[in-house]
Amino acid sequence: MTSRGNAMNPIRTRAARLAALLGGVGPALTAMTAPASAADVIKQGYEGYEVACVQRGVNIVQNPNVAVDSDFGPATRAAVVRHRKAERISADGQVGPTTGSHLISDVQSIRQNDIRSGGTGVFCPDWLRDCTGSIPHRAGHVPGAGPSRDRH
């Protein structure tokens, strides 16, 4: 099974068609014209880059040593459940906009705290740059700032 973020993204599909038409220029052009787009919900059974981002994110936030293998299996689900419980979100083991927003906020906080305590925060900017657009979240959402309209 593949992630809906890859299978259903019309921007990536158009960019892939354009890349095929252009031959050798395709990969670079695809990267420039097809920004990462998150699936609505990432859950057990999904595979792909979005899952690897979730795995890397929960490893930064919780340090549970989840294998970053791009396969949303039982260990990833358990880590997501732990994160959701810690954030007081219903612990269904899925990553939707609410969970994704919390995960992004938590990584940002860890980075800021590391920098404030004299560290470099060097491990987090890569994740924030590479993964923020690949997991479900609400742009500009600050967790805890108001009621959530969805349960994920």
TILOBA-363633 format. One line per 2 residues: number of its first residue (from 1); their letters; for each residue x, y, z of N, C-alpha, C, O. Coordinates in steps of 0.05 Angstrom, whole numbers. Example, Ala and Ser with C-alpha at 12.3 -4.5 7.8 and 13.67 -1.06 7.14 Angstrom:
TILOBA-363633
1 = AS = 264,-114,156,246,-90,156,264,-66,156,285,-66,169 | 257,-45,142,273,-21,143,258,1,157,268,23,161
end
This chain:
TILOBA-363633
1 = MT = 17,-23,0,0,0,0,18,24,0,39,24,13 | 11,45,-14,27,69,-14,12,91,0,-13,90,4
3 = SR = 26,112,8,15,135,21,-3,150,1,4,153,-22 | -26,159,11,-44,175,-6,-30,201,-14,-37,212,-35
5 = GN = -11,210,2,3,235,-5,18,233,-31,20,252,-46 | 28,209,-37,42,205,-63,23,198,-85,25,208,-107
7 = AM = 4,181,-79,-14,170,-100,-34,190,-110,-43,189,-133 | -43,209,-93,-65,226,-100,-57,255,-105,-75,272,-109
9 = NP = -32,262,-105,-24,289,-108,-23,298,-137,-5,289,-152 | -42,314,-146,-42,322,-174,-18,339,-183,-10,338,-206
11 = IR = -6,353,-164,18,369,-171,40,350,-179,54,354,-199 | 45,330,-162,66,311,-168,60,296,-194,79,290,-210
13 = TR = 35,289,-199,28,275,-224,34,292,-248,46,283,-267 | 25,317,-248,31,336,-270,61,339,-274,71,339,-296
15 = AA = 75,342,-252,104,346,-253,118,321,-264,137,323,-280 | 108,298,-257,120,273,-267,115,270,-297,133,262,-312
17 = RL = 91,278,-306,85,277,-335,103,296,-350,114,290,-371 | 106,320,-339,124,340,-351,153,330,-352,167,334,-372
19 = AA = 161,318,-330,189,307,-329,193,286,-350,214,285,-363 | 173,269,-354,175,248,-374,177,260,-402,192,250,-419
21 = LL = 162,281,-407,163,294,-433,190,308,-438,199,309,-461 | 202,318,-417,227,332,-420,252,314,-419,274,324,-424
23 = GG = 249,289,-413,272,271,-413,291,277,-390,283,276,-367 | 316,282,-397,337,285,-377,334,308,-357,345,307,-336
25 = VG = 318,328,-364,314,351,-346,294,344,-324,292,359,-304 | 279,322,-327,257,315,-310,262,315,-280,247,329,-266
27 = PA = 281,300,-269,284,299,-240,288,326,-227,275,332,-207 | 305,343,-238,309,369,-227,284,386,-228,277,400,-209
29 = LT = 271,385,-251,247,401,-255,224,391,-237,210,407,-225 | 222,365,-234,202,354,-216,206,363,-187,187,371,-174
31 = AM = 231,364,-178,238,373,-151,230,402,-148,221,410,-126 | 234,418,-169,228,447,-166,198,452,-169,188,471,-156
33 = TA = 183,437,-184,155,443,-189,136,427,-172,112,433,-172 | 145,408,-157,127,391,-142,134,392,-112,148,374,-102
35 = PA = 125,413,-98,131,415,-70,118,391,-55,97,381,-64 | 130,384,-33,119,362,-18,91,369,-9,85,392,-2
37 = SA = 74,350,-9,46,354,0,39,330,18,43,307,11 | 27,337,40,21,316,59,-5,302,53,-24,313,41
39 = AD = -6,276,61,-31,261,60,-50,273,81,-41,287,98 | -76,267,79,-95,276,99,-89,263,126,-90,276,147
41 = VI = -84,237,125,-78,222,149,-57,201,142,-59,188,121 | -37,197,159,-17,176,155,-22,156,177,-23,163,201
43 = KQ = -24,130,169,-31,110,189,-18,83,182,-5,80,162 | -22,64,201,-10,38,197,-17,26,170,-40,27,162
45 = GY = 3,15,157,-1,3,131,10,21,109,15,12,86 | 13,47,114,24,66,94,54,62,93,67,54,112
47 = EG = 65,69,69,94,68,65,102,94,50,85,106,36 | 126,102,53,136,124,37,151,145,54,155,142,78
49 = YE = 158,167,40,173,188,52,159,201,76,172,207,96 | 133,205,73,117,217,95,120,200,120,122,211,142
51 = VA = 120,174,117,122,156,141,150,159,153,153,161,177 | 171,161,136,198,165,146,200,191,162,214,193,182
53 = CV = 186,212,153,185,237,167,172,235,194,182,245,214 | 150,220,196,137,215,221,157,200,240,159,207,263
55 = QR = 170,179,229,188,163,245,211,180,255,218,179,279 | 223,197,238,244,214,247,234,234,268,248,240,288
57 = GV = 210,245,264,199,264,283,194,252,311,202,264,331 | 182,229,312,178,217,338,204,209,351,206,209,376
59 = NI = 224,202,335,251,196,347,263,221,359,276,219,380 | 260,244,346,270,269,358,255,276,384,268,283,404
61 = VQ = 229,274,383,212,282,406,213,263,429,215,271,452 | 212,237,423,210,217,444,235,200,448,239,188,469
63 = NP = 252,199,428,276,182,428,268,152,433,281,139,450 | 248,142,418,240,114,422,256,94,405,251,70,406
65 = NV = 275,105,388,290,88,370,273,72,351,278,49,346 | 253,85,339,237,73,318,254,72,293,267,91,286
67 = AV = 254,49,280,269,46,255,258,65,234,233,65,230 | 275,80,221,266,98,200,268,82,174,287,83,159
69 = DS = 246,67,169,246,48,146,223,55,126,219,39,107 | 209,77,130,188,86,112,164,67,112,147,69,94
71 = DF = 161,50,132,139,31,134,125,36,161,136,31,182 | 100,45,159,84,51,183,74,24,195,52,16,188
73 = GP = 91,12,211,84,-13,223,77,-10,252,72,12,262 | 75,-32,268,67,-31,296,85,-14,313,75,0,331
75 = AT = 111,-14,309,129,3,325,124,32,321,125,48,340 | 120,40,296,114,68,290,87,76,302,84,97,314
77 = RA = 67,58,299,41,63,311,43,67,341,31,85,352 | 58,50,354,61,52,383,74,79,391,66,91,411
79 = AV = 94,88,376,107,113,381,88,137,377,87,156,392 | 71,135,356,51,156,351,30,156,374,22,177,382
81 = VR = 22,133,383,3,131,405,15,145,430,2,160,443 | 41,139,436,54,151,459,55,182,456,50,196,475
83 = HR = 61,191,432,62,220,427,35,232,430,32,253,443 | 14,220,419,-13,230,421,-22,231,450,-35,250,459
85 = KA = -16,210,466,-23,210,494,-9,233,509,-21,247,525 | 16,237,503,31,258,516,20,286,509,21,304,525
87 = ER = 9,288,486,-3,314,477,-33,315,484,-46,335,477 | -43,295,497,-72,293,505,-90,294,480,-111,308,480
89 = IS = -82,280,460,-99,276,436,-108,247,436,-93,230,445 | -132,242,427,-142,214,427,-121,196,414,-112,202,392
91 = AD = -114,175,427,-91,159,419,-99,137,399,-98,113,406 | -106,145,375,-115,125,355,-91,115,338,-95,98,321
93 = GQ = -67,126,342,-44,117,327,-41,128,299,-26,117,283 | -57,148,292,-56,160,265,-44,188,267,-45,201,287
95 = VG = -33,197,244,-22,224,243,-38,240,223,-37,237,199 | -55,258,234,-70,276,218,-61,305,224,-39,308,236
97 = PT = -76,325,216,-67,353,219,-61,361,248,-42,376,253 | -77,352,268,-72,359,295,-46,346,305,-29,360,317
99 = TG = -43,320,301,-19,306,310,6,317,296,26,322,309 | 4,322,270,26,333,255,34,360,265,58,366,267
101 = SH = 14,377,271,20,404,281,34,402,308,53,417,313 | 25,384,325,38,380,351,67,370,347,85,379,361
103 = LI = 71,351,329,98,341,324,117,363,314,139,365,324 | 107,379,296,124,401,286,130,421,308,153,429,311
105 = SD = 110,428,324,114,446,346,134,435,366,151,449,377 | 132,409,372,150,397,392,179,397,382,197,402,397
107 = VQ = 183,391,356,210,391,345,221,420,346,244,424,353 | 204,440,339,213,467,340,221,475,369,241,488,373
109 = SI = 205,466,389,211,472,417,237,459,426,253,471,440 | 242,434,417,266,420,425,290,435,413,311,439,427
111 = RQ = 288,444,388,310,459,376,315,485,391,338,492,396 | 294,500,397,297,525,411,309,521,439,327,537,447
113 = ND = 300,501,453,311,495,479,341,487,478,356,495,495 | 348,472,457,376,464,454,393,489,449,415,491,460
115 = IR = 384,507,432,399,531,426,401,549,451,422,560,456 | 379,551,466,380,568,490,399,557,511,411,572,526
117 = SG = 403,530,511,421,519,531,449,516,521,466,502,532 | 455,530,498,483,530,488,489,510,466,511,510,456
119 = GT = 469,494,459,473,475,437,470,488,410,465,512,408 | 472,472,389,470,483,362,442,478,350,435,491,330
121 = GV = 427,460,361,401,453,350,403,442,322,384,443,306 | 427,431,315,433,424,288,417,401,277,413,399,253
123 = FC = 407,383,294,393,359,284,364,365,275,353,351,259 | 353,386,285,325,392,280,320,408,254,300,403,241
125 = PD = 337,427,246,330,442,222,327,425,197,310,431,180 | 342,403,195,339,385,172,311,374,172,298,373,151
127 = WL = 302,364,195,275,352,196,254,374,190,236,369,175 | 257,397,203,237,418,198,236,426,169,215,431,158
129 = RD = 259,428,156,260,436,128,250,414,110,234,419,91 | 258,389,115,252,367,97,224,355,101,212,344,83
131 = CT = 214,356,126,190,341,132,165,357,138,143,346,137 | 167,382,145,144,397,153,122,396,131,98,394,138
133 = GS = 130,398,106,110,397,84,101,369,77,83,366,60 | 112,349,89,106,321,82,88,307,102,80,284,97
135 = IP = 83,319,124,64,307,143,40,326,146,42,350,143 | 17,314,152,-7,331,155,-4,351,177,6,344,199
137 = HR = -11,376,173,-11,397,193,-27,420,183,-33,422,159 | -33,438,201,-47,462,194,-26,485,195,-15,490,216
139 = AG = -21,498,172,-2,519,171,-10,541,191,-33,549,192 | 9,550,206,5,571,226,-9,562,251,-14,578,269
141 = HV = -15,536,253,-29,526,277,-10,524,300,12,513,298 | -18,535,323,-3,533,347,-18,514,366,-39,522,376
143 = PG = -7,490,370,-21,471,388,-27,483,415,-10,497,427 | -51,478,425,-59,489,451,-71,517,450,-80,527,470
145 = AG = -71,529,426,-80,557,424,-111,559,420,-122,580,421 | -124,537,416,-152,537,412,-163,509,407,-148,490,405
147 = PS = -189,507,404,-201,481,400,-193,469,373,-191,483,353 | -190,443,373,-183,429,348,-209,422,333,-229,414,346
149 = RD = -209,425,307,-232,418,291,-231,390,281,-251,380,270 | -208,376,284,-207,348,276,-195,332,299,-184,343,317
151 = RH = -198,306,297,-189,290,319,-161,278,315,-151,264,332 | -148,284,293,-122,272,288,-101,293,293,-77,288,290
end
